[in-house]
Amino acid sequence: MDSTRHSGRVVVVTGGGHGIGAATVRRFLDEGASVVAADVNPKGLQRLSDEFDDRLVTRVTDVTDEAAVRDLVDAAVAAFGRLDTMVNNAGAITMGTVVDVEPADWRRIMAVNLDAVYFGSRAAIPHLIATGGNIVNTASISGLAGNYGLVAYCAAKGAVVNLTRNMAIDHARQGIRVNSVCPGPVNTHPGGMMDHPNMKPVYEHNIPMGRVGEPAEIASVIAFLASDDASFITGHNLVADGGLTAHTGEPNFTDLYAEEFRAAQRAR
Ligand SMILES: NC(=O)c1ccc[n+]([C@@H]2O[C@H](COP(=O)([O-])OP(=O)(O)OC[C@H]3O[C@@H](n4cnc5c(N)ncnc54)[C@H](O)[C@@H]3O)[C@@H](O)[C@H]2O)c1
């Protein structure tokens, strides 16, 4: 890691109090940036403030409230004098098919995952024009294909993927880059669903790399996309999923035909 790659830069991270967002706050601080971490839940923000007193401002913000998001971005510029990167990361999930998901829940999922990216980008872009800055959205592999029983989340993340492309082309000539990271399963809640004894083996089996990701492995991708190392990348939805979406979903032919496969190899 280059501890100076983001020196002098100012970054806002939404959903910065926990999981991928908190790892992203740490990563940018480690790479020299000043960071404003925003979250609706003050607990995680407090943990970060206890740990870092320099170059970090925390702010309780509900990203579904456009005025609050505008205040957040203005507060970042007031605190540090500029804005270089807006990380629209906050997200929420609900289970269900279109038949199961109630309209209020559908709206909530759209508000947190999609409207918030629109609000954050809308507030940030005038400041990013001044710095030649960039936006990184946390989308998901659930924005690239469907997941059984996750219809609202997949619809919202699919929209984030295309919003990323559209903002990239609209603002490229203003010197702004817009990208997203599309994580696969990431262990943000140890002891939660991905650690459940029934689920862990399924994840390990289905993911070619044999494990779920860690928040820091997504934070590093966000920091890369925000950096000059990605200076010619815009409109890209970068998958970080241990190979999960590289797979067609067909059976593992190597396992199924292991004997025949080995016999054929021996015969060669
Ligand atoms: N963990 C995964 O497997 C995974 C996979 C793909 C994409 N993602 C995406 O990564 C992003 C971060 O998720 P995570 O896994 O770190 O989850 P997380 O639950 O660890 O963190 C999400 C954070 O967002 C905050 N948040 C929720 N609603 C908010 C609101 N209205 N305003 C402000 N903050 C709000 C929460 O308080 C929490 O701190 C999300 O966009 C999520 O959809 C996660």
The ligand as a MOL file (V3000), in Angstrom:
LIG
                    3D

  0  0  0     0  0            999 V3000
M  V30 BEGIN CTAB
M  V30 COUNTS 44 48 0 0 0
M  V30 BEGIN ATOM
M  V30 1 N -21.5380 -7.6320 2.2020 0
M  V30 2 C -21.7790 -8.1020 0.9970 0
M  V30 3 O -21.7740 -9.3240 0.7740 0
M  V30 4 C -22.0560 -7.1580 -0.1520 0
M  V30 5 C -22.0220 -7.6620 -1.4420 0
M  V30 6 C -22.2620 -6.8100 -2.5070 0
M  V30 7 C -22.5300 -5.4740 -2.2770 0
M  V30 8 N -22.5640 -5.0010 -1.0080 0 CHG=1
M  V30 9 C -22.8510 -3.5830 -0.8340 0
M  V30 10 O -21.8190 -3.0030 -0.0700 0
M  V30 11 C -22.3260 -1.8390 0.5680 0
M  V30 12 C -21.9200 -1.8860 2.0280 0
M  V30 13 O -22.5560 -2.9950 2.6170 0
M  V30 14 P -21.9000 -3.8370 3.7940 0
M  V30 15 O -21.9200 -5.2320 3.3790 0
M  V30 16 O -20.6480 -3.2170 4.2210 0 CHG=-1
M  V30 17 O -23.0550 -3.6910 4.8730 0
M  V30 18 P -23.0100 -3.2190 6.3720 0
M  V30 19 O -24.3640 -3.5440 6.9200 0
M  V30 20 O -21.8210 -3.7770 7.0600 0
M  V30 21 O -22.8170 -1.6570 6.2550 0
M  V30 22 C -23.7770 -0.8350 5.6460 0
M  V30 23 C -23.7500 0.5020 6.3520 0
M  V30 24 O -24.6950 1.3640 5.7040 0
M  V30 25 C -25.3920 2.0620 6.7090 0
M  V30 26 N -26.6930 2.5260 6.2260 0
M  V30 27 C -27.7920 1.7830 5.9930 0
M  V30 28 N -28.8140 2.5820 5.6420 0
M  V30 29 C -28.3410 3.8540 5.6590 0
M  V30 30 C -28.9090 5.1270 5.4150 0
M  V30 31 N -30.1960 5.2480 5.0970 0
M  V30 32 N -28.1240 6.2060 5.5290 0
M  V30 33 C -26.8280 6.0980 5.8860 0
M  V30 34 N -26.2250 4.9280 6.1430 0
M  V30 35 C -26.9810 3.8190 6.0280 0
M  V30 36 C -25.5390 1.0700 7.8500 0
M  V30 37 O -25.8190 1.7080 9.0880 0
M  V30 38 C -24.1860 0.3750 7.8380 0
M  V30 39 O -23.2510 1.0090 8.6750 0
M  V30 40 C -23.8290 -1.8350 0.3350 0
M  V30 41 O -24.1500 -0.9690 -0.7110 0
M  V30 42 C -24.1070 -3.2690 -0.0450 0
M  V30 43 O -25.2670 -3.4080 -0.8160 0
M  V30 44 C -22.3270 -5.8040 0.0690 0
M  V30 END ATOM
M  V30 BEGIN BOND
M  V30 1 1 1 2
M  V30 2 2 2 3
M  V30 3 1 2 4
M  V30 4 1 4 5
M  V30 5 2 4 44
M  V30 6 2 5 6
M  V30 7 1 6 7
M  V30 8 2 7 8
M  V30 9 1 8 9
M  V30 10 1 8 44
M  V30 11 1 9 10
M  V30 12 1 9 42
M  V30 13 1 10 11
M  V30 14 1 11 12
M  V30 15 1 11 40
M  V30 16 1 12 13
M  V30 17 1 13 14
M  V30 18 2 14 15
M  V30 19 1 14 16
M  V30 20 1 14 17
M  V30 21 1 17 18
M  V30 22 2 18 19
M  V30 23 1 18 20
M  V30 24 1 18 21
M  V30 25 1 21 22
M  V30 26 1 22 23
M  V30 27 1 23 24
M  V30 28 1 23 38
M  V30 29 1 24 25
M  V30 30 1 25 26
M  V30 31 1 25 36
M  V30 32 1 26 27
M  V30 33 1 26 35
M  V30 34 2 27 28
M  V30 35 1 28 29
M  V30 36 1 29 30
M  V30 37 2 29 35
M  V30 38 1 30 31
M  V30 39 2 30 32
M  V30 40 1 32 33
M  V30 41 2 33 34
M  V30 42 1 34 35
M  V30 43 1 36 37
M  V30 44 1 36 38
M  V30 45 1 38 39
M  V30 46 1 40 41
M  V30 47 1 40 42
M  V30 48 1 42 43
M  V30 END BOND
M  V30 END CTAB
M  END
